[in-house]
Amino acid sequence: MNRLPSTGDRARANEALQDNLQRAEPRIVASYALVGALLLFGGAGFALDRWAGSSPWALLVGLLIGFLIGFGNLILSLRR
């Protein structure tokens, strides 16, 4: 038979969720920084390629720089 969770059950579940999110916050931020670095440097490389007509070299260099910066930040976050 199904029973609805009591207020105490919901409060404990909310506390557990909040605790997990607080512990995972540095990794979540580093993951978003990885994606942001890839988008930023890849986009800058793409724009430079369009401007200079050197496709795809600036894009590849931009993605490599974004990858290195993003993963460097992720590794530093995991060491803390």
Backbone torsions as a table, in degrees:
resi	resn	phi	psi	omega
1	MET	NA	136.1	179.8
2	ASN	-79.9	137.8	173.9
3	ARG	-127.9	146.7	178.8
4	LEU	-77.5	142.7	179.2
5	PRO	-66.4	141.5	179.2
6	SER	-76.8	171.0	179.3
7	THR	-62.0	-37.5	178.5
8	GLY	-65.7	-39.1	177.9
9	ASP	-63.7	-44.1	-179.9
10	ARG	-65.4	-38.2	179.7
11	ALA	-64.9	-43.2	178.4
12	ARG	-64.8	-40.1	178.6
13	ALA	-64.6	-41.4	178.0
14	ASN	-64.9	-40.6	177.7
15	GLU	-64.3	-40.9	179.3
16	ALA	-65.7	-41.8	177.8
17	LEU	-62.6	-44.7	179.8
18	GLN	-63.4	-39.9	178.4
19	ASP	-64.3	-44.3	178.8
20	ASN	-62.9	-41.9	179.5
21	LEU	-65.9	-38.5	179.0
22	GLN	-66.9	-37.8	178.8
23	ARG	-71.6	-31.5	-177.2
24	ALA	-90.3	-6.5	-174.1
25	GLU	-54.0	-46.6	-180.0
26	PRO	-60.1	-37.3	179.3
27	ARG	-71.6	-36.5	177.5
28	ILE	-64.4	-45.2	179.3
29	VAL	-62.9	-42.7	-179.9
30	ALA	-65.5	-35.7	177.8
31	SER	-65.3	-42.9	176.9
32	TYR	-66.9	-34.0	177.1
33	ALA	-66.4	-36.2	176.6
34	LEU	-61.6	-49.7	179.7
35	VAL	-63.3	-42.1	179.5
36	GLY	-63.2	-41.9	179.6
37	ALA	-65.2	-41.0	177.9
38	LEU	-63.3	-44.5	179.6
39	LEU	-66.5	-43.2	-177.5
40	LEU	-65.5	-54.4	-176.4
41	PHE	-73.9	-34.6	174.8
42	GLY	-65.4	-41.2	176.8
43	GLY	-65.3	-39.7	177.7
44	ALA	-65.3	-40.3	176.9
45	GLY	-64.9	-40.2	177.6
46	PHE	-62.3	-45.4	179.1
47	ALA	-63.2	-41.0	178.1
48	LEU	-64.3	-39.2	175.9
49	ASP	-61.9	-43.6	179.3
50	ARG	-63.7	-39.0	-178.2
51	TRP	-72.1	-43.8	-175.1
52	ALA	-92.8	-14.2	-178.0
53	GLY	69.5	32.2	-176.1
54	SER	-107.4	29.0	-173.7
55	SER	-52.9	138.9	-3.9
56	PRO	-103.1	18.5	-168.3
57	TRP	-66.5	-45.3	180.0
58	ALA	-66.3	-36.0	176.7
59	LEU	-61.7	-46.2	-179.9
60	LEU	-63.9	-42.1	178.1
61	VAL	-64.8	-42.5	178.4
62	GLY	-61.9	-42.4	177.9
63	LEU	-66.1	-38.5	178.0
64	LEU	-64.1	-44.1	178.3
65	ILE	-63.5	-44.8	177.7
66	GLY	-60.9	-40.1	177.7
67	PHE	-62.6	-47.0	-178.9
68	LEU	-65.1	-44.3	179.5
69	ILE	-66.4	-45.3	-178.4
70	GLY	-63.3	-47.2	-179.7
71	PHE	-72.4	-30.9	174.0
72	GLY	-61.4	-42.6	177.4
73	ASN	-65.3	-39.6	179.2
74	LEU	-65.3	-41.8	179.2
75	ILE	-65.5	-42.8	176.6
76	LEU	-61.4	-37.9	178.4
77	SER	-65.6	-39.1	-178.0
78	LEU	-71.8	-25.9	179.4
79	ARG	-76.8	-19.7	-178.6
80	ARG	-74.5	NA	NA
